[in-house]
Amino acid sequence: MQRFLDILNKRLEQKKIELGMISQELRRKEEEITGQKKTIFATQEAFHKRMLSNRILPSELTGYTFYIDSQYETLKKLVRQRVEIERRLERCKEEYIEINRNVQIFEKLKEKKYRAFAEEADLEERKEMDEIAIRRIKKNNLSEAGDNG
């Protein structure tokens, strides 16, 4: 039973490490998304300033539009990746919880078996002590009967 419990504890530790790695990956993706949003904002702001200055050529207008559209597509891609990472994180959390639940069940089972073993050993010890006491009493009774006779 201990061997199985050790295996479960090892799997639990591995899941914990995996959870940490996925969480870090999610934080990095969040940072990428934040960076992309800042880039989009900066590009739109630059485009807006150029438009206000009336110094923008029609070819620049098309270029800015395509560039901003491509930045939004990149943002959508990053968001989809974040959603997938969140799904992986959720699955990993569920697996961690399940393994942890199994560890707790086996620890309780091990504890119950140990208590049962200890109770049985205690009962055996009591029986032996009772037998020793009974033998002493019989021996004393025989000794007393021999002395009186």
C-alpha positions in Angstrom: 0.0 0.0 0.0 2.9 2.4 0.8 4.4 1.8 -2.6 1.1 2.8 -4.3 0.9 5.9 -2.0 4.4 6.9 -2.9 3.5 6.6 -6.6 0.5 8.8 -6.1 2.5 11.4 -4.1 5.0 11.5 -6.9 2.3 12.0 -9.5 0.8 14.7 -7.3 4.2 16.5 -7.2 4.5 16.2 -11.0 1.1 17.7 -11.4 2.0 20.6 -9.1 5.1 21.3 -11.2 3.0 21.1 -14.4 0.5 23.5 -12.9 3.3 26.0 -12.1 4.6 25.7 -15.7 1.2 26.2 -17.3 0.5 29.2 -14.9 3.8 30.8 -16.0 2.9 30.2 -19.7 -0.5 31.9 -19.1 1.2 34.9 -17.4 3.6 35.2 -20.4 0.7 35.0 -22.8 -1.2 37.7 -20.8 2.0 39.9 -21.1 2.0 39.3 -24.9 -1.6 40.3 -25.1 -1.0 43.4 -23.1 2.0 44.3 -25.2 0.0 43.7 -28.4 -2.8 46.0 -27.1 -0.3 48.7 -26.4 1.2 48.3 -29.9 -2.3 48.6 -31.4 -3.0 51.7 -29.3 0.3 53.3 -30.2 -0.2 52.6 -33.9 -3.8 54.0 -33.9 -2.6 57.0 -32.0 0.1 57.7 -34.5 -2.3 57.2 -37.3 -4.8 59.6 -35.7 -2.1 62.3 -35.3 -1.1 61.9 -38.9 -4.8 62.3 -39.9 -5.2 65.4 -37.8 -2.1 67.0 -39.3 -3.5 66.5 -42.8 -0.2 65.1 -43.9 -1.3 61.6 -44.8 -1.1 60.2 -48.3 -3.8 57.8 -49.6 -1.2 55.1 -49.9 -0.3 55.6 -46.2 -4.0 55.4 -45.3 -4.3 52.0 -46.9 -1.0 50.9 -45.3 -2.0 52.0 -41.8 -5.4 50.2 -42.2 -3.8 46.9 -43.3 -1.2 47.2 -40.6 -3.8 47.9 -37.9 -5.9 45.0 -39.2 -3.0 42.7 -39.0 -2.2 43.8 -35.5 -5.8 43.0 -34.5 -5.5 39.5 -36.1 -2.3 38.9 -34.1 -4.3 40.0 -31.0 -7.1 37.5 -31.8 -4.5 34.8 -32.3 -2.9 35.6 -28.9 -6.4 35.5 -27.2 -7.2 32.1 -28.8 -3.9 30.8 -27.5 -4.6 32.2 -24.0 -8.0 30.4 -24.0 -6.3 27.1 -24.9 -3.8 27.6 -22.1 -6.6 28.4 -19.7 -8.3 25.1 -20.8 -5.1 23.2 -20.2 -4.7 24.8 -16.8 -8.2 23.9 -15.8 -7.7 20.3 -16.9 -4.5 20.1 -15.0 -6.1 21.5 -11.9 -8.9 18.9 -12.1 -6.3 16.2 -12.5 -4.4 17.6 -9.5 -7.5 17.6 -7.4 -8.4 14.0 -8.4 -4.9 12.7 -7.6 -4.9 14.6 -4.3 -8.3 13.1 -3.4 -6.9 9.6 -4.2 -3.8 10.3 -2.0 -6.1 11.3 0.9 -8.3 8.2 0.5 -5.2 5.9 0.5 -3.7 7.7 3.5 -7.0 7.2 5.4 -7.1 3.6 4.3 -3.5 3.1 5.3 -4.2 4.7 8.7 -7.3 2.5 9.2 -5.2 -0.6 8.3 -2.5 0.5 10.7 -5.0 1.0 13.5 -6.6 -2.4 12.9 -3.1 -4.0 12.9 -2.2 -2.1 16.2 -5.5 -3.2 17.8 -5.0 -6.8 16.7 -1.4 -6.7 18.1 -2.7 -5.2 21.3 -5.3 -7.9 21.6 -2.7 -10.6 21.0 -0.4 -9.1 23.7 -3.4 -9.0 26.1 -4.1 -12.7 25.4 -0.5 -13.6 26.0 -0.5 -11.6 29.3 -3.7 -13.3 30.4 -2.2 -16.7 29.6 0.9 -15.9 31.6 -1.3 -14.6 34.5 -3.4 -17.8 34.3 -0.3 -20.0 34.3 1.1 -18.2 37.3 -2.2 -18.5 39.2 -2.3 -22.2 38.4 1.3 -22.6 39.4 0.6 -20.8 42.7 -2.5 -22.9 43.3 -0.6 -26.1 42.6 2.2 -24.9 44.9 -0.2 -24.1 47.7 -2.0 -27.4 47.3 1.3 -29.2 47.4 2.3 -27.4 50.6 -1.0 -28.2 52.3 -1.0 -31.8 51.5 
